[in-house]
């Protein structure tokens, strides 16, 4: 498959007369209560979106854990999603609350730590079937998508998908694509085919992350093995969502995703350079995002 390589776009300047509404709101839909509690992923996404420059972040998570999430990401605001007596999401009520409180968000980051039950599947499919709101889909959102019949026909939202190889394999298997691309060329072709099949931007994570819409291609050159740690993908999702929120109208989704991949990898490079070790935790990346963006601005 022949793809058109693109150069990394210039980072749009921030209006000195702007206010927080200028840079938009990122909505985060994630987190899980019940027997297995997952709250860090949603917090990391919101914090990364804020670090990357969006104006506001709102986290929609189960009511049993939303307070704990906001205690971690206290710069964000919270939306409590209804659950049953066992802590499982109530799909219809949760979807209604997402619609009510996140309708003004320019972009929704969906999936971090969300879980993969039937309620999550219903919420994700409801969001992807609508054209009104841009999505960044990661983690459990990708897993439940792979379980949905008729995915190709029902997917209508403008979206960036950010699968790691395992998440890609599940989606590819559901769509009848090659689930295990190995060479660089195979990875490019696989990401492009998935992008064309669903009409989305695919950011296929790994060494030399691939970003494509099926026609154009950006291969990321920043980053190092320090990114192989839990939560680093959540930070990338947050940067993607933050850039979409800020740059809608100035850049398209492919350009936002390419910039996010560069900034994410560059942040890891800065941490490693400063510490002399390829070992970090995701919170280290959060602290390095501003310097990474500043370095990109100077190129």
C-alpha positions, 0 to 999 in steps of 0.5 A: 500500500502506498501512503503519502508521508506528511511532515510534522505540522507546526504547533499553532500559537496560543492567542495571548488574549485567550481564556480557558473556553478558547482552548476547549473542554476535554471529556474523559469517560473511564474508570471502574468500580466494583471488585476491580477498581481502576481510577488512575487511568482516567486521572492520567488522561485528564491531567495529560490533556490539561498539561497539553493545554486544553482549557478544562477537563471533565471526568465521567466515572462511576459514582463509587470512585469519582471522588477518589479520581478527582482527589488525584486529578483535582484540576478536573471536574467530575461527573458521577455515573450511576451504578447498581448495588454491585457497582456496575454501570447502569448503561442507560442512566450513565449515557444520559448523564454523559450526554447532559454534562459532556455535551459541550466538550469538544472531544471525548477520551473514552476507555481508560480503565473503563472495564469491558462489560455489557454496559460499557459496550452499550455506552461506547457503541452509542458514542461511536454511532453519532457524528456530533462529537470527536472521540479519542478511543483507547484501552477498554473502549477498543476492546469492547469495540472488537466485541461488537457486531456491525462495527463497520456499519455503525461507526460514524463519529470522527475519531482517533483510535490509539491501539497497542498491538494487542488491542489492534489484534482484537480489532483486526480479528473482528474485522477480518484483517491481519492481526499480527503485522510484524515488519514496519511496512506491515504495520503501516499497511495494517494501520492504514487498512484499519483506518480506511475500514472504519473511517478514522485516524489510527495511531498504532503504538509501538517503536516508531508509532504509526499515525495514518488516515489510510491515505496519509502517514506519519511515522513517529521518531521520538520515544524510547523503551521507558514508555513500556510502563503502565499508564504511558498510553493514558498520557498519550490519549490525554495529549491527543485529546488536549490537542484536538480540543485546542487545535480544532479548526487549525489542524485536522485529526491526523495532524493532532495525533501526529503532534501528540505522538511526537510530544509524548515520545519527546517527553520520555526522551527528556525524562531519560536524558535528565535521569540517565535511565530508561525507567519511569512511571507515567506521572513523570511524563506528565511533568515533562509535557510542557518542556516537550511542547516547548522543545517542539515550538523551537524546532 
